[in-house]
Amino acid sequence: MNCSRVYALLILSVFLTSCGQNQTNVPKEPKGKIESEINDIGPNITVRTIKKGRDGTLLIAGPNNSSSSFGDVFRYDPTRAGEKSFTNLTSKIGSHRFWDVLEDRRGHFWFTTTDSGVYYDNGKSIQHFTTAEGLANNQVLSVYEDKAGIIWLGTGGGISRYDGKSFRNFTSPNAPLFYKEPDWNNDIHTIFEDKTGKLWVGTRGDAFVYDGKKFTTLTHKGEPFLDVWSIIEDRKGTIWLSGYNGFRGSSGGLYRYDGSTFTKVSERGAYAIMQDKKGDIWTTGPVNPANWTVQAVSRYDANSLYNEKPIVSEISSGKAFYGLLEATDGSIWFGDATGVYRYDGKTITDFYNKAGQKKYSIDTKQSVVVWKGSMVLGGWEGSTFRGDGFLTGDVDLVKGELLIENRQLVGGAAEVDMATIEQKFDDQLPHNKLPPFFDVKKFPVSTFTITKVETGNDKNTNVPTDGSVRVTREGNIKVTGNLTIEGITKAVTFPAQLYFKDGMDGTVELNGALVVDRTDWGIDSGSEKNFFKSGDGTISDDVKLFIKIVAKKMNR
């Protein structure tokens, strides 16, 4: 078999691999109520906590991958215009999984983490509290200041009470009524003090109320409330909580407590609950607690709260909603797996990107485009088949981006450096260089621009049912776009799979495979179409491209 022909084949394959992109055309922004404040760049990944700070500011726990893939805590000041509206309060602490935040009555900050205890910033210095200082556990999901100024911390090993000098820990307050192993009663989600001074505690296991002397397990119809993430008291003194009661029947939902009786208000669950100035109750969480893949920001009309079927409006729907707060100006802020949003009664503002689209920059070091080509005729040695002379190689991606909206690929573009085409050989023998099939000086870059994406899974996402965010596969998709090589542009379509690593943590992976006819771009040397003129060195016109794109969420 003619080796030089094989090398030629290799190059031809490579040229197809250059399914990069030079064009920056992207789909037009869809019409809708979401608008963008392009100068405000805040958290752009999972926002689990939103709390009020002093002087009308908001405190938001949610990472921005410009600084950390683990987490950050931001302060938003609505009185300041432009790009400095968001201030990263934890940039000097380092990379940790920040979960909750509190600005205490003295104006000092408390930052909880799930990997490194608690950080306390008094404006002059930062103290770090861990188990070494007496903290019950270094996983801390909540922080609360009671009326006396005592700090309460909900950890993965019980409740820690801090009086400014030392810790007092409460572990295993009551024997679990449902989960016997492990002891999830010590996995604390939320702590809240009502008007009478009692503390209400939500855990992964049973929920409790603490009167200063003893813990009482919250029960309804003889069974405990389980997996409670939020508890509030409205202006009438009614307690609202969401969790599972009668877990054997998966009876999850939103409940209210009038001091003597629990009443189930809705089947909708709630990660967060709040009451606004008008008296409406707001929640974020699953529409059906048995199915965490469908979630919403829900508003319960104040005038119908005590009706058998309250009036509920869905302000926003999606796959994951978390933090929730009413700002001083009456606007509603909520967090989801992609950032933080503000609702003013008419418009939802996305503080990361226009029209809700998120730009992901292609990581050229982790992304790979590999081509594979072969001869038309196989090689034989007697009756033994020696192969079709296939060769593979790769080519370098220069730059590019993907556009993601609502966990779906909607656009993107990429560029490929045609001077980097490489051939791969399994042996260590010397080989001739590939002939110059491409006019690299005239056309140094090949480009690919996405024009259409079709989903093969009806846009259903494999979101874990426990509400956590892990590696998920978004399913099969079909990508169509314009491939430009040596000044010639052709439309191509190929199958792919889209993955989000650790949910929406800022990294997405696209795996695809594309078969192209090289002659469509004028690469016809040794073509099958010229078989009778090419002799035994005829190269297949079809070249297969294997594409792995790794992209990370970028700032505007």
N, C-alpha and C positions, 0 to 999 in steps of 0.2 A: 504494500500500500504506500502511496506517495505521501511522505511525511509533510512536505511543504504544503500539500493540499489540506492536510489535517490542520496545520497551523492556520491556514487561511480560514478554515471553518471556524476555528476558535475565535478569530477576530470578528468574524461575521456575527457569531453568537453574541459577542460582547457588545457589539454596537446596539443590539436590541436591548441589552441590559441597561443601556443608558436611558432607562425610562425615568429620567430625572425630569427637571422642569425649570424652565427659564421664565415662563409666564407667571404673572402674579394675579391672574384673574381669579376671583372667587365668587360664589353665588351671591346675588344681591341680598341685602338684609331683608328678612321677611317682615311684613307689616304686622303690627301688633301693639299691645299696650306697654311692652318693655322698652324703656328708654335707657340711655347710657350717660353717665357723668364721666366723661373720658379722662378727667384729671384726677379722679379719685381712685387710687389703687390700694385696696385693702386686702383682706384675706381672700384667697381664691381657691381654697380647698375646704374640707369639712369644717363648718362653723357650728360647734356644739353649744356654745354658751354666749348669751348676750345679756349684759347687766348695765344698770345705770351707774354712771360715775358722778362726780361732783360737777356743778355748774352746767348741767344739761348734756354732759358728754356721755358717750356710750363706750362700754368695754366689751371687746369681742375676742373670744378665744377661737382662733382658727388660723392655720398656717398659710403663709404666702411663700411659694417656692423660691422667691428671689433671695430669701434668707434662710429658710429651713424647710426640709421636707417633713419634719416631725411636728412642728407647731410653733405658734407665736401668739402673743396677746397684743391686740391693737386698741388704741383709744381713738374714737372718732369725735371730732369737735365740729358741730354743725355751724359754729360761728366763724370758722375759718374757711375761706374759699380756696379752691385749687388743689394741687397735688399734695399739699401738706395737711389735708384734712385728717388723714390717717397717720398715727404715730405708733411705731412698733415699740412697745414697752419692755420687751424681753430680749431685744437683740444683743444686749451685753451679757446676758446670762448664758447663752449658748443653746445648742440644739437639744430640746427635750420635748416630750409629748405633753404639752400644756393642755389642760382640760377645762379648768374653771378659774375665775378671777373675782376679786373683791377689792373695792376701795373702801377702807374702813372710815369711821367717823373722824379720824385724825388726818385723813387724806393719804394714808399709807396703803400700799398695794400688797395683796397676797395673790400669788400665782401657784396653782396646784398642778402637779404633773402625775402621770401614771407610771413614770419610770424613775423619779428622783425626788419624791417627797414634795415639800413646799418651799417656795422662796418668798421672803418678806422684804419689801423695799420701802424704807422709811424716807427716801429722798436723799439720804446721805450715804447709806451703805446698804448692802443686801445680805440678809441672813439666810442660811440654808438649814431647814429643819428636816431631819430624817429620823429613822429609828434610833440612830445613835444619840439623838437629843431627846428621845422619849416618844416620838411619833409612833402610833400603833402599827402603821404599815406605810411603805414608800409609794404605794399606789393610792392617789388621792383624787377622787372624782368631784368633791364638792367642798365649798367653804362658805360659812355663814357667820354673821356677827349678830348676837342677840341684843336685847335692849340694855343690858348691863355692860356691853362692850366686850363680852367674852367671845372668843373665836372658836367655832365648832368646825371640825374637819371630818368629812366622811371618807374613810379609807377602805382599802381592800381587806383590812384586818380589824375592823371595828370603828368606833367613834373616838376621836381625840378632842379633848377640851383644853384650850390654851388660855390661861389667865394673864398672860404677859410675862410670866416668869417660868412656868413649868407646865407639863402636859399631865392630864389625867385621862386615862383610857377606859372605855366601856366596851368590853368584848363579850360576845354571847349573852346579850341581855336576857333573852328568853330562849327556851328550847324550841327549835323549829317545829312547826305544826305540819308542814308539808314535806319540804326537802330535808331528809335526814342526813344525807351525805352528798356533797360536802356542805359545810356550814355556811350557806350563802346569806344567813342573817347578819354576818359580819362584813358582807360586801355592800357598802353603803353608797346609795345613789344620790340622795338628797336629804337636807335637813332644813326645817322651817319652824319658826316660833309663832304661835298664834297670839291673839290679844290677851289671853289669860296667862301667858307665860309658859304654856306647855310646848314641848318640842315634838314635832311630827317627823318621823324618820322613814324614808323609803329605802328598801334594800333589794338586792337581787332575789332574796328569799321573802320572809314575812315583813310587813310594815308595822311600825310601832308608834306609840305616843308616850312621851316621857314627862312626868309631872314634877321632876326634881328629886323624886325618891325611888320610883320604880318605873319599869317599862311595861306597858300593856300592849299585847298584840292586837292589831286591828282585825276584827272578824266580821263577816256578814253571812248570815245563814249558817253559822257554825264553821265557816272556813276562812282562812286568812287572805288578805290581799297580798299578791305576789308581784314581784318585778315592777315596783312602783318607782317611776323616774321623776315625777313632779307632784308637789302638794302645794296648794295655795289656800288662802282665806279671803273670801270676797268681802265687800263692804258691809254686808249684813251679818257677817260672822259665820257664814256657811263655809265648810271645808270642801274643796274639790280635789279629787285625785284620780289617777288613771292606773289601772293594773288588772291583774287577773284575780277573780274571785270564783271559788268553785272550780279550781283549775282542772279538775278531772273532766269538766265539761267545756273547758276552754272558754269560760265566760269572761272575756276581757272587755274593757270599755271604759267610759268616763262615768264617775260616780260623784255624788254630793252627799254631805253629812251635816245634818242640822243640829247635832248635839246628842241625838238619841237614835236616829235611824239613817241608814244608808239607802240611797235611791239611785238606781242605774239610770243615767241620763241618755246615754248613747252607746251604740256598739263601737263607735270610733275610739281608738286608743289615743294616748297623748304622751309624747316625749316631753313636751313643755305645755304649761297651762298659765294663762294670765287673764286678768280682767281689765278692760280699758276704762277710760273716763266716762264713757256712756253707759257702762254696766254690762256690755257684751263680754262673753267669755270666749277666749281664743285658745286654740290648741294647734300643735304640730304633731304629726304622727300618722299611723296607719288608718286608713278608712275602715278596714276590718282587721282587728288585732291578730286574727288567724292568718292573715296574708300581709306581710310587711312590704311586699313589692309595690303596693299601691298606697301612696301617702298624700297628704294634703295639709295646707294651712286652712283651718276651719274657723268660722266665726258663728257663735251661738247668739241669736238675738236676745237682748236683755228682757224684752217684754214677753218672751216665750220660754224662759229658762225653766219655769215650773210647770209648763204644759207637759202632757203625756208624750208629745212629740215636738220638741223644740225646733224652731226654724234654724236651719244650718246652711250657711253659704260657704262654698269652697273658693277661697281667694286665689289659691295657686295649687296645682296638682303636680305630682311627680313621683319619684321613687325614694326620696329620703329627705326629711325635714327635721330640724333640731331646735336650735335656740330661738327664743321668741321674746319680744319686749315692745312696750309702747314708749316712744320717746316723748320728751317734754312738749313737742309741738303737736302731739297726737298721732303722728305717723307710726305705723307698725313695722317693726324690723324682724326679719326672720332669717335663719341660716339653713343651708342645705349642704349637700355633698360637693357643691361647686363654688360656694362663697356666701356672701351676705347680700340681702335685698331689703329695700324699703318700699312700703306701700302707703301712699298718701290718700287713699280713698278712691283714686281713679287710675293711678299709674304705678306699676311696679318698676323700680329702678334697680338695675343690676350694676353693682359697684365694681365689677371686674371688666366686662366687655360689652360692646354694643350688641343689642338684640339677643343677648344671652349666649352668643357664640364665644367659645373659648379657643384661643390660638395655642397650638402646641408646636414648639420648635423642634425640628428633627435633630436628634443627636447623631451627628455624622460618624462618631467613633463607634457607636453601638449598632448603627444601621448598616445593612449589607444588601447588595444586589449581586446575585450570582447568575451567570449565564451558562447554558449547556447546549452544545451543538453536536451534530453527528454526520457521518458520511451516508450517502444514500444506499450504497452497497456495503455489505459486511465483508470482513476479511476471513479467509479460511486457510487452514493448514491441513490438507487432506480432507477428512470428514469432520474435523474439529473446528468449531466456530470460534474465531479469535476476537470477535467484537465488531462494532460499527465505527470504530475510531473516534468515539465521542470524547470531547474535551470540555473542560469547564474553566471558568475564570471569573474574575469579579471586576467591579468598577467602582470608583469612589463617588459618594454623594457629596456635593459641595455645600448645599444648604436646602432648606425647604420648611414647610409648615403644614400642619393638619388643622382643619377647623372642626370642632366638636360642639354639638348643640344637643342638650338633653340626652347625653350619653350616646349620641349617634354621630357618625362621621358624615359631614355635609359638604366638605370641600377640602382643598389643599393643593399644593404644588411642590415640585422638587427640581433640583438641578444636578446634573451629573458631569463630571470632568472627563471628557473623552480621551484625554492624554494619559489616563490612569488605567486603561484596559490592561488586564493582566491575564496570563495563561498559567494554568496549574498542571504540574506533572507529578506523578507519583514517584518516579525514579529520580536519581541525582545526576543523570547523564546530561551533557551539554545539548542544547537545542537551538535551532536557528530562530532568529527574531521574527516576529510576525511581520508580514508585508504591510505597507501603509495603505490600508483600505479606506481610511478616513482622512479628510482634509481638516486636520486638527487646528491648523493655523486659521483657517477660514471659519470653521464651525467648532470652536473649542468646547462648547457646552451643548448637551442634549437636555430636553425638558419634558416634564409631564405635568399636566394640569387636570385635576379632577373636575368633571362637569356634572356627574350624576352618581348617586349611591343608592342602591336598592337593598333593602333588608330582607333577610330570609327567615326572620323569626317573629314577624309581626310586632317588632319593637319591644318584645318582652325581654326583660333583663333578669339574669340570675342573681338577684339580690338575696343574701342570706336571710333566712326567716327570723333570726334572732336580732336583726337590726344592726349587726356589725357590718363592717365594710372590709371585704377581703378580695383576693384575686378573683375576678369574675370574667367569664367569656360572654361577650355581647351577642355571639352567634354568627352565622354565616352572612356575608354581604356580597354584593356584586358591584364592582367599581368600574365606572366608565370615565374616560378622559382622553385628552389630546396628547399624543406622543410626537415630539418634534425631534428629528435627527437630520443633520446636514441640510437644514432649511426646509425639510418636507414634514408636514403635519398630517397625521392620520389618527382617526378615532379608534380606540381599543377598549375592550372590556375584559375583566378578569375576576375570578372568585377570590375572596379573602376572608380572614377572620379577624375580628377586633377584640382586643383584650384591654381591660383596665387593671393595672397592678395596684393592690391595696385600695380598691375602690377608685375614688377620684383624687388620688394623692399627688397628681401632677405628672404621671407617666402613663402613656398609652402605647400599645404595641399592635402593629398591623402586619399580618403574615399573608402573603399573596403569591400566586403563580400565574404567569402570563405566557402564552404561546403566540408568537408573531411570525409573519412571513416577511423575511428580510428584504425580499425584492420590492415590497411596497414602498420602501425607502430608497430604492435605487441601488441596493447592495445585491448585485446579481452575478458576481464572479463565481464560477463553478456551480451555477444554479441548476436545479432539477429541470427547469424549463429549457435549459440548453444541454440536456443530458447527452444527446448524440454528438455534441461538439466538445464536451468536457472530458471525455475519456473516463478512466477509472477513478478520477479524483472528484467526482461530483459530490457536492455538499448539500445536505438537506436544506430546503428553503425555510423550514420551521426552526425557530430557535426558542428555547424555553428560558424564561427568566424567573428566578426565585427571589422574592422580595421580602425582607424583614425590615420594617421601619419602627424605630423606637423614638418616640417624641415626648417632650416634657412641656408642661404648661408654662407659658411665658407671660411676662408682664407686657402691658401695652407699650 
